[in-house]
Amino acid sequence: METSPHILVIDDEREIREPLVKYLAKNGLRASMAASAAEARKDLKTSAIDLVVLDIMMPGEDGLSLCRHLRETSEIPVILLTAMAEDTDRVVGLEIGADDYVTKPFNPRELLARIRAVLRRAGAVPRPREDMETKRLRFVGWTLDVDRRELAGADGVAVPLSTAEFRLLTAFLQRPHIVLSREQLLDLTSGRAAQVFDRSIDNQVSRLRRKIEADHRNPELIKTVWGGGYMFTADVEEETV
């Protein structure tokens, strides 16, 4: 059982979180629960969590704030629990990186199926190579400051990156010399919300090439792998500060 995925259910309603944890455990998953975002933050620091089931509406810090924190600090998949009237919150949740959502009241079997589907998709994405304490990533004269989200050339001049470009470059630098499909890159940079726009990755790659390639028309750093996706070809050095 210790090798089964560990799910953290975060919901302030006891009558929802406790039966759900029991149901997930009955179906072969390890499951823990938290009644608030503050409690969940403690659990996330002390336990290896594979997926979070997160209620949007909670007293104190809400689920959207916690989801945003998770996307900024980790790659743990997130499934949101939303009420029928929370259309705007649901869209915002997907935009900030949630992987899926389920509307309350929900069927536990449907939620279990969605959990397994998200875990399969997450498992198909190569894990990042770097230590989580890495602050800077260097490649062929470029330096990406992960905390500041700043890219600078060998001359120290900063090159502005959009949020999408930063996420895409980080995904490449964490997985050098690995072919990443468009679907994997979408999972790593945008989550489920952007998957319908498959060619958006091509546009992002094109914009990123214009900023880091010596000749963006003949790219050497981000190679197109026909039928496969893209691969970052340069060696990457990690630096902690």
Secondary structure, DSSP 4 states (H G I P E B T S, - for coil): -TTS-EEEEE-S-HHHHHHHHHHHHHTT-EEEEESSHHHHHHHHHHS--SEEEEES--SSS-HHHHHHHHHHH----EEEEE-TT-HHHHHHHHHTT--EEEESS--HHHHHHHHHHHHHHHHHSPPP-S-TT--EEEETTEEEETTTTEEE-TT--EE---HHHHHHHHHHHTSTT-EE-HHHHHHHHT-GGGTT-TTHHHHHHHHHHHHH-SSTTS-SSEEEETTTEEEE-S--EEE--
